[in-house]
């Protein structure tokens, strides 16, 4: 069938208050894999409703952030912006609110700005287009460079500021036929204008908004009756004399075919769904007409057609070349047969480049996930159909509709009581998952198989997953929904293939994506017990890259007429050229005046320098038992690039130690005489020389191994504080068993397969906690407010304890996202 339930999360039944369906119920899914949805909270005693907005992260669905929206009427629309960091909500009283994260926390939101068309319910809402459009070329998934698979499309923003910057804002359509636009000025003010869509204003029951490449906005409206035309308008937004101005123009309209077909003439009186196929596809629209029990769905396309010209005119002025008059006309592409009544529609967000001729797509891409749109029915089932041909691609039978497909509809017993079905649903950004909210406010997460349930060879499914991972790598979108499909046996293969594809890109692009691919590999390796130790290594590598960039950026060129290379680049160059094992001989080649920093700055960096020193010692001490890939640190022993970075940092630390000895890493040595830094540098350099060229890796010689064997007797080997086991849901979903959850209650996630061999790294309660990014001890029971990463579980303090600029510079690196790219959530103070 191609779809199965991964988890469901429901509300606890409370005697005094309960979550009931808001009518309409809406949900929205962001590119960061946050889901927002609405319920009405009914308080039994006061008999009134509170209109709630709930925001969850798909990896911790129980950890719901619920806010009283302050809307006085039911919420009719929710819309995330392109970056997934702001959310619009609109209600049946004409109020629109813009929500944004407080302190970049995914579980803390505030409403700062908004707009209103008093008393006029909002029926459609969208952010203005920012001009960024990517096309996904599925047929080129085998191409070697990302530029061919994912190409930027020339697309104009809805409104451009001076200098070509897109202006931010939103557009909404109200029930009385008004269009309202709000622009967010950089200073935080909002410019709003409202205009009638056309001279004869009429009721708008349904509407949708789309954008054209030329920067115009297209609005589609219906009065709800299938015998009325579906109207289309072009809307242009401009700013004139500091005021927002809206111009509208009528475009060709259409009548649904089911009303012109004599057999079905009065069968489907109401249009219940009206959607453009995508926000940036204004020439394709999906319509659904319904009666009490059934629905029919049609897909239409706007085309340029030549007007037939009468022969008489032909003789007077023959049509030369392209001079034939052209007209825009709506043509039906496809229609379904009679279906069960549709309760919700979800459209794909993947920008697959499709033309109308692609209806007969090549076979291997025919089942590509992003080609399908989802229809939910009143009997609880969900179908995924091709977005243009409307042919069935996959099906899910809800709880009440498990029936053989071939059983005629008439024989179906009408089950007693109302059926539970999705009132709102959304596809994830890769179309590999679907979230539905039912009439009880329960959230269901469905997996959609990459092959849509058709038997594609394993290789093909892997290629789909790889292609979508690359898409997330290029766009910066979160890839949680792809991980839903990764079985332990696939991990090794995916990590290797991802690395190969990355290595085929040009150096500049590799540089841009360098940390994202490390984070991606880390999250994949978490899914198999044979690769779980590498997760630690990848996180350490992210930390190393960030420290290296921060420390190098603190170096200052000595003279203002600087040569073309920055001190950081020169440091890298000299360290790779001078392969001496003596740290002081390498140091002598550097302009030490470039390393002069204030004493307070140097002191404030001690914890980070300590981590570098500890990690180098840990790595070298673990070289003798390098045969054990289940131990963290293993992959560093052959990673020339990372060892080279550690070597550069040791040199920097050595110089800074001359300026301020108290910033040096502290080692506990058995004899006072030895110089620990130069001993470690010598061993590190020998190891680095074995593997600095990726193609000629040699084994470390016996003398190096012997010297590393002696380290534990010379220095106290530190405990490296590896990240905690993540408490998320993804690893519990691998055995394909449905997981049942409750909002507000963290599930007992103990005893799942992976953690057993990892007990060595799990911290016992009462042990000191650590701020993973500042490397500070927080004590066994922290009193400071902390935040943790929704993806890797990394913990850090919410407020900075340090005012030094250098530390601020370090903290800026992960203020919005964790080093792994995950979002932050505020932790309860009692975390232990």
N, C-alpha and C positions, 0 to 999 in steps of 0.2 A: 504493500500500500504506500510505502515511501514516507509515512509520517508516524511518529509515535510520541507518547507523552513522556517528557523528561521529568518534570516535577509539577506539582500543584501547590499553591500556597493559599490558605484561607484564613478568614477572620475568626477570632475566638468569639463564641456566642456569649455576650454579656447580658445579664438580666435587665440592666437599666438602659443600655443604649446599644443599638446595632447598626451595622453598615447595610444599607439597602440600595438597590440599584438607583442610580440617578437616571432620569430619562431625559434626554439621551445620555448614554454613558460614553465617555471618550477615553482613548489612550493614545500615547505617542512614544516612539522608541528613538533614542538619540544615537548618534554615531559613536558615542562613548559607552554604549550598552547600558544606559540608564533608561528605565521605563517610567513614564508618568501616567497615572490614570485617576479617574474620579470615582467617588462614591458619595452618597448622602448619608450623613450620620444622623439617625433619628433618636432623639432623646424622649423616652417614654413619658417622663413626668411633665416636660414642658410642651410636648407634642410638636416641637419645631424641628426644622431640618438645618443641619450645618453642611455647607457644600465643601467637601474635603478634596484636596489634591494630595496624592500619595506619590512618592518617588522612591524607586528601588534600584539597586544595582543588581544585574542579573546573576552575579556570582554570590550575593548574600541577600536573597529575596526577602528573608524574614526580617532583615534589618531595615524596616520601612521608615521613611521620613514622611510623616503626615502633617499637613498644615491646614488650618482653617483658612480657606482661600480668601475669606472676606467678601466673596461674591454674594449678593443678596438673592440672586436667581440662579437657576440651574446652569452649570458650566456646559457650553455647547461645543467648544473647540479647545484643543491643546496643540501647540506647535513648537518643536525644538528648533533652534537656529542651526546653521551649518556646522558650527564648532561644538555643538552639544553642551554649551555652558550656560545657555539662557533658554527660558521657556515662556511662551505666551499662553495665557488663558483668557477665554472670552465667554460672556454669559448671555442669558436671555433678557438682560436689561440693557444691553448695549455697552457694558463695561469691558475693557480689555486691560489686562495687567501683564507686566513683564517681570518675570522672576529671574534672579541671578543668585549664584552661590555666594555665601558669606565666607570669606577667607579661603576660597577655593575648596570648600568641603562639600562632598557629594551628599552629605546628610544634614545640610544647613542651608536654607534658602530664604531669600527676602524679596519682597516686592518693592521696587524702587520707583518705577515710572509706569505710565499707562495712558489710556485715552478713553473717550466715551462718546457714544451717540445715544443720548438719554432715551431710555424706554424702547429702544429699537433692537430686538434680538439679533445677535450676530449668527449668520448661517455659514460663513466661510471665512477663513483666516489664513494668512501666510506671511512669512518674512519676505521682504523684498529680495530679489536675486542679487548676489554679490559678484556675478560675472565669472565665477570659477566653475568650469564645467569640464569633466573628464569623460572621455568615451572609453568603454571597455570593449576590446576586440576579442571576443571568445575564439573566433576562428584563427586568431594568431597566438593562441596560448603557448604554442611551441616556439615562438620567436625568441631570439636571444636577448634583445634589449627591452627594458621596461617601456621605453618611449614608443615602441611599436605596439605593445599590448595595451598600454594605457596612454591615450593621447589627449593633450589639452585641446579643447574645442574653442574656436573664437566665439565668444558669447559676451554681449554687453550687459553691464549691470543695469538694474531698473533705473538707477539714478546715479549720476557721477558727480562727485565734488570736483572742485578745482584741482587740476593735476591728475585727473583720472582715477582718484580713489573712490570706491563705491560708497554711497551713503547708506547707513543702516536704517532700518525701519520696518514697518509692517503695513499690510493692506487687509481690509476686511470688507465683507459684503453683508448688508443687513436685510431683514425680512421685508422692509418696505421699499427695497430697490435702491438703497444708497450705497455708494462705495466710499470708504473712509481710509485715508492714508496718514500714517504718523511717521515722521522722520526724527531720528535721534541725532541731535547735533553733538559734536565732540565735547561741548561744554556741559552735556547732560540735559539740556533743554529738549523739549519735544515740540516739533512743528506739526500741527494736525490740520487737515482739510477734508471736507466732506462734500460730495457731489452726487447728483442723481445719475444713475446709469444711462437712462434715456429720458426723453421729454415726457413720455407717458409712463409715469411710475406705476408699476404693478407689483403685486405680492410676489416675493421670492421665497419658495419653500426650500429649495436646494440650490447650492451654488458651489463652484470650485474656481480656483485661481491657477493660472499657468503663465509661463514667461517665454518670450521669443528671443532668438539670438540677437535681434536688433535692439533689445532693451525695452521692448513694449511689454505690457501685461495684458493677458487675455482672461476675461471672466465669462464663465458659462453659468446660466441660470435656468431654473424651471419653476413653474408655479405649482408643481406637484401633480398636475393632471397630464396623463399621457396623450390627451387629445390636443393639448396646447404645444406650440413649438418650443424646443430647447433653444434659448437665445444666446448669442455670443457677442461680446463687446471687446473692443480694443481700448485699453486705458493707458494714457501717458502721464507720467508724473514729472513735474519740473519745479524748480525753485525760482521764483521771480520776486525781486525786492524783498528778500528774507521771508517770503511767504511761500507756502506749498500750494501748487496749482495742479488741478486734475483736468485732463481733457478726455472725453470718451467718444467713441465712434462705433456704429453698429456694424457687425460682421454677419456673413450668411448664417441663417438658422437651419434647424433640421426638425423633422417629425420622426418619431420612432417608427420603425418599420412594422412592429406588431400592431400598430393602430391603423395602418393602411392595408394590412393583409385581411381580406374579408373573413377568413376562417377565424381570426383572432380579434376581430375588430373591437369588441367591448370587453375582451377577456381580462385585460390587465389595465384597470382604470388609473392606477397611481404610479408615478415615477418615484421610486424609493431610494435610488442611489444614482449619483451623477459625479463622475470623477475623470479628470484628465489622467491619461496613463502615467504621466510623470509631470513633476513641476516644470520641467523644461521641454515638455512635448505638447505644445499647445495645439498641434494638429491631430491629436488622437484622443478620443474620448470614449469612456465606458458608461453605458446606461443600463439601469435595471428597472423593469416595470413589474408590478406585483398586484395580486389580489389577495384575499384572505389566506389562501393556502399555497399559492404557487407564484413563481417568478419566471421572468425570461430576461436574458442578458444580451446586449448588443454592443459591438465595438465599431466605432465610426472613425473615418479618416478624412481630413480636409485636403483636397487636391486642387492643383491648378489644371483647368481643362480648357481646351480650345472651343470657342463658340462656333457652331456650324454656321456658315455664311451662305445665304441664298445665292443661287447661280446668277441671278440678275445683277447682284452687286459685284459678283466675281468678274463679270465682263466689264463693268465700268472701271473698277480698280482691282486688278488681280492681286491676290495675296502674295506678297514677296517674302520669301524666307520666313522669319519668325513673326512677321507682322500680323499673323492671325490674332484677333482679339482673344484675350484669356480671361477666364472667370474662376473664382474660388468656389468650390462646390463640395458639400459633405457627401461622402459615399459610404455605404455600409461595407465593412470588411468581413464581419462574421456575426453569427447569432447562435444562441444555444436553442435546444428544444425546451419544452416546458420543464422547469425544475421545481424542487421543493422551495418553499418560501425562503428567500435570502434574508439573513439577519444582519450580516456585516460583510464588508469588503476590505481587503488589504492589498495595497499595491506594492510592487517591488521597488526598491530604492537604488538598485544597481543600474548605473547608466550604460546599459548595453547598447552599442550602436546598432540599430535595427532600421531597415527600410521596409516598406510594404512588400517588397519582393522577397524578403527573408522569411515569408510564411513557411516555405518549405526549406527549413534550415538543414544544413549538413547533419548526418545522423549522429555523430559523436557529440555534437553540441545540442542536439534536440532536447535533451533532458537537463540542460544546464539550469541550476536553481533560479537564477535571476530572470529567467524568461517567463516565469509563471506568476499569476496573481491569485490571491486566495479568496474564496467565497465561503462564508459560513452560513449554515442553514438552520431553520427552526428545529429540525430533528436532532441537532447536536453534531452533525457531521461537518467536515470541512473538505472542500475540493480545491486542488490547485489546477488552474487551467492556463494554457498558453496565452500570453498577454495579447496576441493578435488574432490567433485562429480560434481561441476559446476551447481548444481541444483538451480533454482531461489529461493531466500529467501525473497527479498523485491524489490519494484520498485518505481521509482519516474518519473513522466511525466513532462518534461520541459515545458516551456511556449508554445512551438510550437508543442508539441506532445500530447496534451490532446485528447486521442482517446480511444474508448473502446478496450479492449484487444483482443476481439474475431474478430474484423474487419480484413479481410484478407489484407495482405500487398499491394496487387495489387491495391485495391480500394483507397488506400491512395492518396489523391491529393498531388502532389509535390508542396509545398508552394512556392510562388514567393520569390525570393531573398535568400541569404544564411541564413541558420538557425544558431541561436546562440547555441553553445554547449561548454562544458568544454574542454579546451585544456590541462589542468593540474588539477589534483585533489589529495587530500590526506585524509586518514582517521585519526581521532584523535587517541590518544594512548589507548583509551578504546573502540574504534570503535563505539561510540555512536553519533559521529558527523562526517560530511564529508564537507570539504571545496573544492569548485571548482572555478577555475579562467577561465573566458570565453574569447572569442576573442576580447572583448573590455576592457579587464583588470578588469572587474567587479568581485568582490569576492562574492560568495554565500555560506552561512552557512546552511547546512541541518542537521536536527535532524534525527537520525536513532533509531526507537523505540527499547527498550530493548527486546521486544518480536518479533521484525521484522514484526510488523503488524499482527501477528497471535494472535488469542484470547487466550492468556494464562491468567489464573486467576491473579487478581491484586497481589496476594501473590507472584506469580512466578516472575512478573516484579520487585517487591520490592526486592526479593531475588537476582535477577541479579544486581540491583543497589547497594545493600548492599555489595555483593561480590566484585564489582568493586571499591567501596569506600575503602574496606579493602585492595584491591590490591594497590591503590594509597597511602594508609596509610603506607604500608610496603615498597613500592618502593620510596616514596617521590615525586612521580609525581603529577602534578597539576590536580585537579579533576573538573575543570570548565565544561567539556563536560558531566559529570554525572549530574551536577546541572540543565542542560538544560531540564532534564526529570522529575524534582521533582515538583510535584503539591503541593499547600499549604496543602491539606488534608494528604499528605504522611509524612510531616516534623516530626511531633511528633513521629510517628512510627519508622522512620529511625533513629532518634536520640537515641531513647531507645534501639533499636536493636543493633546499633553500639556500644553503651555503654556496653550492655550485652556481645557482642562478645569480646570486649576489656578486660572486667573483667575476661574472661575465659583464657586469655594468662598468661604466667608465669611472675613473678615480674620483671625480667630483661627486658623482651620485653616491658612490660607496661611502664617501666621507659624510654626506648628509644622512645616510641611512645606518651609519655604523653602530649607533647605540640601539636603534630600533630592532635590528636583526638579533642582537644579543638578547634583548628582552624577549623576543619571539621564541628563540631557541630555549630560553629558560622556561617559558610557560609550557612548551611542548615536552621538555624533559621531565616536567613534574608528573606527566601522565603515565610513566612506565617505571616499574620498580628497578629496572636495570639501568635507567639513566638518571634516577633521582639525585644521586650525589653531584651530578654535573650542574644541577640547579644552583647549588651554592657557588660553584665556580663562575657561572655566568653572572650572578649578582655581584660577586667580588670584582668581576671584570668591569661591570658598569660603574662600580664604586671607584675602581682604579682609573678608568678613563676620566671620570668627573674630577677626581683629585688632581690628576695630571694636568687637565685643562685649567683648573682653578689656580694651581700653584704657578704654572707657567705664565698665566695672565698677570700675576703679581709682579713679575720681573719687569724692570724698566730699562729702556735703552739709555746709555750714559749721556750721549750727546743728542741734541735735538735734530741735527742733520743726520738722521738715522740711515744706516744702510738699508737695503731692501728687505733684509731678513729680521724678524723680531728676535729678541733674546731667546724666546722659547724654541723657535725653529733652529737657532744657532746651537742651542744646547743639544737638541736631538741630533743635529748633524755631527757635532764634535764627538758626542758619546758613541755614535755608531762608527765613526772613523777611527777613533783611538780605542783600540780593543785591549788596552793594558789592564792587567788585573789589579794594579795598585791604584786605589781611589785617589791618592794625592797627585799622581802623575796625570790622571784625567783632569782633575780639578785645575791644575796649573794652566791648562789650555783655555780656560774660560776667563772672560772679563769679569773678575769678581765684583767690580763696582756696579754691575747691573743687578747684583743680588742684594744690594743694601736695602733693607726694609726697617721700619720703625720697630723698636724693641717690643712694644705692646702687640704689634701685629704678629711678630714671630712667636711670642708667647701664646697668643690666642690660637695658633695653628698646631700647638703641641699634640693635641689628641689625634689630629689627622696624620701627623708625621709618625706618631706612635703606631698607628694602624699599619702604615707602610712598613715600618721596621719589624713589627710583629709578624706581618704576613710573609715577608721575605724569610725570616727565621723559620716560621712554620713550614714553608715550602721546602727549604733546603733540608730541614730535619726529616721531611717525609720522603725525600728522594730515595733513600735505601729501600723502602718498601713500595717503590713505584709500581710494582706489579698489581696493585690493588685499585682498580678503577672505581670501586664503590666508596672510596674515601674522598671527601672533598679536597680540592687542591690538585688532584691528579692531572687534569687537563692543562694546568699551567706549566707543568714540567716540560712540555714540548711546544709551548706557545712562545716563539721567539719574540713576537711583537710585544706581548705583555711583559716578558722578562726584561726586554729593552727599556720599557717604560719604568719598571721598578729600578733599573740600573740608573737611569737619568735622575729619578727622584732621590736615590741614595746620594748622588753627587750634590744635588741642590741642598739636601738636608745637611750634608757634611759642611758646606760653605756657611749655611745659616747657623750651624752649631758653633762655628768660630766666632760669629757675631754675638750669639746669645746661647751659651751652653745649656740653659735650662729648657730650650725648645727641643732638644734632642730626644729621640726615643730612649726610654729607660730600659736597660737590660739587666737582668739579675745574673751576674757572672760568678763563677766559682773562684776565679783568681782576679785580683785587681789589676794585674799588669797588662792583660791583653786588651787590644783595641778592637772591641766587638764590631764596630762599623766596618773597619777595613777587612777584618776576617770575612764578614758576610759578603762584602763587595767582591772580594777575591773569588769566593765560591760561586756567587751569583754570576759573575762574568764568565767563569768556566762553563757553567751550565748554559748560559746564553749563547756562547760560542758554538755549542753543540747543535743549536736549533735556530740560529738567526736566519738561515736561508730555508724557506719552506720546502724547497725541493731536495735539499741535501741535509737531512736531519741525521746526526750521528749519535751513537749511544754514549753517555757519559763514561769516562774511563774509571778504572778501579780506584785510582788515588783520590779522585773527586768523591766517589761513593764512600770511601774509607773516612775521608775528612768529614763528610756529612754525618757518618755514623758516630763520630766523636762529639758532634754538637751538643746532644743532650747532656753530656758530662761537663761541657764548658759553660753552657748558658741554659737558663730555665726556659723550656719551650712553652710559649703562651697558649692559653686556650683561645681558639678563634671563636668569636661569637657568631655562629651561623644564623641565618634567618629562621624564625619560628616556622613550624609546619603551618601551612595556610589553612584557615578554617572555612574556606569557601566550599561551594557545592560541586565544582566540576569533576573532582576525582571520585565523587560518590555516584556519578551518573554513568560510569563506564560499563557496569554490568547490565545496562539497559533496563534495570528495574525502576518502576515509578517511585519517586521519593515524595512523600507527603509532608508538607511543612505548614507552619502556622505563623502568621504575621506577628512580630513582636517577641517570638520565642526562638532563641538560637537552638537548632537541633542538637541532640547529643551526637557529635560527630566522631566519637571515639571508636577505636577498633576497626578502622578500615585498613585494607591490606597494606597500603604503602608505608604506613608509619612504623610498622614493627621493626624493620631493620634500621630505622632512623632514630631509635630511642636515644642513641648517644647524643643527638643534637637537640633533643627537645628539653627545654628547661624545666626543672622541677619547680613547683610553687614555692615561694619564699626565697628563691635565689634572686640576686640583684638583677633588675631589668636594665636594659641598655637602650639609649637613644641610638638607633642604628646608623643615623646619618651624621650626628654630631660626635659620635663615639664617646658619649658621656654616660656615667652610671646614674641610674635614676633611683637606686635603692630597691629593696624587695617589694615595697608597697608605695608606688610613686604618688607624690602629692601634686605633681604638675599635670596639667591637662595635656593629653597626647592625641596624636592622630595616627591612623594606620593606613597602609596602602590597600586598596580594594583588590589588588592583584597579587602582590608578593608578600603582604603581611608585615612589611617593614614598619617599624614604630619610631616616631620622632615627636619631640615636644611641639606643641602648638605655637607657643610664643618663644621668641629668641631670647636666651639668657645673656647674649653677648652684643655689645654695641660696636665692636671693632669693624671697620669697613671690610677688611679681608674676609671676615666671617660672614658678613652680610652678603658678600659676593658669592661665597660658597652656598649660602642658604637660598639665594636667588635661583640657583640651578634646579632646586626641587620645590619651589614654593607652590607652583600650580599643579605639578604632577610629581609623583615619585620618580626616582631615577629610571625605573623600569617603564614609565609611561602611565602607570595606573593612577586612578584618582584617589584623593585622600578622603577618609571619613573620620569624624571626631569619635574618640573612644570614650566610653563611660569611665569615670574616674576610678572605679573600683577594679579596673582590669588587673588580673593577676595570673 
